[in-house]
Amino acid sequence: MYLIGLTGGIASGKSTVARRLVEHGAVHLDADQLARKVVEPGSPALAAIVEQFGAAFLRGDGTLDREKLGKHVFHDDAARAKLNAIVHPAVRELSGRLIAKAEAEDPSAVVVYDVPLLVEASVDHPFDLIVVTNAPRRTQVKRLVEERGLEAPHAEARVDAQVGNTARLEIADVVIDTDGTLAHTMSQADALWARIVEERDRA
């Protein structure tokens, strides 16, 4: 199995690159989806969140009100750290099981683990390659405003709340520049796939 850690700032093109690698045959795991799964009703993580933050962050149907909790911890570093201490280990455990499952089903699988917070969450899976999608802050803000309908100040706050690009680039084995055309991003993803297949087959 060949394991890729894919990361990058918000609106930096991670999903586009992940989709292209899946088209080539990769197995895709999305950390954001796993983070939703580990806080489903009845989960230990949800119970811990309620114990830490209170039942006010549950909806009427017993599911977590992620938006309300997100706003609560957004400007509170201590609260966000407490939330991350609950969610991140649960996501690590689940992702580890899913990666092992993918390898058991196909020992030569290429798994792309899409982790926006790979740096912040200290994700320590044994990655064969860490790929960072990179776009300037102005491009990230522009995409959030034009494609996701955010107000400019909110978009800027979302970008600035994440770890800076420098920290991500320091851990990168491969950097994909997504500030150009879609075709340019796709061609870099195609070249990455060719490299992965060559390295996997050589191993």
C-alpha positions in Angstrom: 0.0 0.0 0.0 1.1 3.6 -0.7 -0.2 6.2 1.7 -0.4 9.9 0.8 -1.1 12.6 3.3 -2.9 15.5 1.4 -3.2 18.8 3.1 -3.5 22.5 2.4 -5.3 25.6 3.6 -9.0 26.2 3.2 -9.9 26.8 -0.4 -6.5 25.7 -1.6 -7.6 23.0 -4.0 -7.3 19.9 -1.9 -10.7 18.5 -3.1 -9.8 19.1 -6.8 -6.5 17.2 -6.4 -8.1 14.4 -4.4 -10.8 13.9 -7.1 -8.2 13.7 -9.8 -6.2 11.1 -7.9 -9.4 9.1 -7.3 -10.1 9.2 -11.0 -6.7 7.5 -11.5 -7.6 4.8 -9.0 -6.7 6.0 -5.5 -8.8 5.3 -2.4 -9.9 8.6 -0.8 -10.3 9.1 2.9 -11.6 12.6 4.0 -10.7 13.7 7.6 -13.6 16.1 7.7 -16.1 13.3 7.0 -14.4 11.1 9.6 -14.7 14.0 12.1 -18.4 14.1 11.5 -18.7 10.3 11.9 -16.8 10.1 15.3 -19.3 12.5 16.9 -22.5 10.8 15.8 -25.1 10.1 18.5 -24.0 7.3 20.8 -20.3 7.9 20.2 -17.8 8.3 23.0 -16.5 11.5 21.5 -20.0 13.1 21.5 -20.5 12.1 25.1 -17.2 13.7 26.0 -18.1 16.9 24.1 -21.4 17.1 26.0 -19.6 16.6 29.3 -17.1 19.3 28.4 -19.3 21.9 26.8 -22.8 21.1 27.8 -26.0 19.7 26.2 -26.7 23.2 24.7 -24.6 22.2 21.7 -26.9 19.3 20.8 -29.8 19.6 18.4 -33.3 18.4 19.2 -32.6 15.1 17.5 -29.5 14.4 19.6 -26.9 15.3 16.9 -24.1 17.7 17.5 -24.7 21.3 16.4 -21.3 21.6 14.7 -21.9 25.2 13.5 -22.9 26.4 17.0 -20.0 24.6 18.6 -17.6 25.9 15.9 -18.6 29.5 16.6 -18.2 28.9 20.3 -14.6 27.7 20.0 -13.5 29.8 17.0 -12.1 32.7 19.0 -11.4 30.8 22.2 -8.0 29.0 21.9 -8.5 27.1 25.2 -11.9 25.8 24.2 -10.7 24.8 20.7 -7.8 22.9 22.3 -10.3 21.0 24.5 -12.5 20.1 21.6 -9.5 19.0 19.5 -8.2 16.8 22.3 -11.5 14.9 22.1 -12.0 14.8 18.3 -8.5 14.4 16.9 -7.6 11.1 18.8 -11.0 9.6 17.7 -10.3 10.6 14.1 -6.8 9.2 14.2 -8.1 5.9 15.6 -10.9 5.6 12.9 -8.6 6.7 10.0 -6.0 4.1 11.2 -8.7 1.3 11.0 -9.8 2.5 7.5 -6.3 2.6 6.2 -5.6 -0.9 7.5 -8.9 -2.0 5.9 -7.9 -0.5 2.5 -4.6 -2.3 2.6 -6.2 -5.6 3.6 -8.6 -5.4 0.6 -5.8 -4.4 -1.8 -2.2 -4.6 -0.7 -1.1 -2.4 -3.7 -3.8 0.3 -3.0 -2.9 4.0 -3.2 -4.7 5.7 -0.3 -5.1 9.5 -0.3 -5.8 10.7 3.2 -7.2 14.3 2.9 -6.3 16.0 6.2 -6.8 19.8 6.3 -5.3 19.9 9.8 -2.4 17.5 9.2 0.0 19.9 10.9 -2.3 21.2 13.6 -3.6 17.7 14.6 -0.1 16.1 14.6 -1.4 13.3 12.3 1.4 10.7 12.5 0.4 7.9 10.1 3.4 6.4 8.3 2.9 8.5 5.1 4.9 7.6 2.0 4.4 11.1 0.7 3.0 14.4 2.0 1.4 16.5 -0.6 0.5 20.2 0.0 -1.9 22.2 -2.2 -0.8 25.8 -2.1 -2.5 29.1 -3.0 -1.8 32.6 -1.9 -4.0 34.0 0.9 -5.8 36.4 -1.5 -6.7 33.5 -3.7 -8.1 31.5 -0.8 -10.2 34.5 0.4 -11.4 35.2 -3.2 -12.6 31.5 -3.6 -14.4 31.6 -0.2 -16.3 34.7 -1.2 -17.0 33.8 -4.8 -17.5 30.0 -4.5 -18.9 29.6 -1.0 -20.7 32.9 -0.5 -18.8 34.1 2.6 -18.5 37.7 3.5 -14.9 39.0 2.9 -14.1 39.6 6.7 -15.5 36.1 7.5 -13.4 34.6 4.7 -10.3 36.3 5.9 -10.9 35.1 9.5 -11.3 31.5 8.3 -8.0 31.6 6.4 -6.1 33.3 9.2 -7.4 30.9 11.8 -5.5 28.1 10.2 -1.8 27.4 10.5 0.2 29.5 8.0 1.3 28.1 4.7 5.0 28.1 5.8 4.3 25.5 8.4 2.6 23.2 5.8 5.3 23.8 3.2 8.0 22.7 5.7 6.6 19.2 5.8 5.8 18.9 2.1 7.4 16.3 -0.1 5.4 17.6 -3.1 3.8 21.1 -3.5 1.0 21.5 -6.0 0.5 25.2 -7.0 -3.2 25.8 -7.4 -3.1 29.5 -8.1 -3.3 29.0 -11.8 -5.8 27.4 -14.1 -7.7 24.2 -13.3 -5.8 22.5 -16.2 -2.5 23.5 -14.5 -3.6 22.0 -11.2 -4.8 18.8 -13.0 -1.5 18.4 -14.9 0.4 18.5 -11.6 -1.9 15.9 -10.1 -1.4 13.7 -13.1 2.4 14.0 -12.8 2.1 13.2 -9.1 0.1 10.0 -9.9 2.8 8.9 -12.4 5.5 9.4 -9.7 3.4 7.5 -7.2 2.9 4.5 -9.5 6.6 4.4 -10.3 7.6 4.5 -6.7 5.0 2.0 -5.6 6.0 -0.5 -8.4 9.7 0.0 -7.6 9.2 -0.7 -3.9 
